[in-house]
Amino acid sequence: MSSTTRGTTKTPAHTQENTLSGNMGVGELVMNVLAFSSPLTTVAGTLPVMLLFSGQTAPGIYILVTLMLLIFSVGFVKMSRSVESPGGFYSFVTAGLGKPAGLGGALLALFGYVFIGFFAPSLFALTLQSFVVNTLNGPDVPWYWYGLGIIMITTVLAYHRIDLSAKVLTTVMLLESTVVVVFDVAAFATGSGEVVRGIGFSMPWITDAGLGLALLFAVGNFFGFEATVIYRDEVKNPDRTIPRATYVAVIGIGLFYAVAAWAYTAFLGADNVQAAAEANTVSLFDDGATALVGKIFADIAVVLLITSILASMLSIQNIAARYSFSLAADGALPTVLGRVHPRHKSPYVSALAVGLVWALATVTFTVAGVAPEALYPIASGSGTFAVLLLMFITSFAVLVYFFRRRGFAPESAWKTIVAPIISVAFLGVITYLAITNYPELIGGSAVMTVVFMTFTFALFFGGIVYALFLRAKRPDVYARLGRQKIG
């Protein structure tokens, strides 16, 4: 049985054969989180869409979301010291709301991350295809070959020890972040003095048109910081590394994108930024980079945009593989998915399985004649909603967990009650906005909205039913749910 002392959930020592292993520090862990949101892809692709909805309040929205997620991180980090399982939100929901809800949350996470990651093959393919044909005057290779190629590359990297992925992600993140910083500096240097001093953007207000969608896009840019606890077995000194990496990641992501949105505002003008984004959403960054720094810089940015998509896909594949591994290690999925590579100490079978799912989906949609332009908004939008729903459930689980402990383990009211309540309220509002704006989130029809939203909620409740089935028929498996090892 898992040991519980004064409300603290402890995971007994795992055997060397079935435990993941790595040696990441704070910096590498932060880069894994940053890679998830693909900084250059966000600045070039997502930010112009946000500006279309929010205009000069975009920097303020990022600041607001950063503050709210820092408050969420207070309870998140506090709970990470008590729940020492490497199952991420799966373990947190289990500890707070019980094993049935935990299994439902894990299925939401697995579906969400696999779907979010599937945005990459088509977007990578279209970006690379355009660059090869229009810039290099090369052959017009069908998009699906590029898509299958990136799946193969990320799967090979995810198959190996996490330290290899960390090195690749750190290198790519530093390069693409440099491009964004150069763009920001050039934009501020040529922009209006008033805007640069901060007068040119304002904080959002609840009655602002487009605020709901802008908040959704902004929150989505922070997804992936759950990785700080998912990699518990693969970092150095997790009790110190995880809290530091969590706070650094949230603050770093928030400031990075707030400054980039501010730079757009400085370059385009506070009164003109929303109209400019509406008129030229797709090419706003490329045209701005060309005008500010030159065509060579813009071409370099495109190359790094391609590698940025690859890095994002690799980060997502690593997280999805670890969810698959955790569920298999607990017996909720086929045990083969829970195998650890004897040399790399990686969840290699789960990594291969995620890559295979993406490859089969690419082939299937290609044969069905679905345009690649239609794939990535549906994949990223539906996956984003699943992960957002899981974050809301997790925030509630954190609150319940600490509320139950207060009778015998009194702790800081701010960390265990006040901050979690604020997080529940904030993420509840964001989840409501996602539900009401779901068609825009996936770029689809009413029918697609009903299908994907019904399937998402069915995953969570289906996980609860599955857990109850395991409790009745497989009590040994049920006892392990939430990464609780039986000694």
Disulfide bonds with the S-S distance in Angstrom:
none
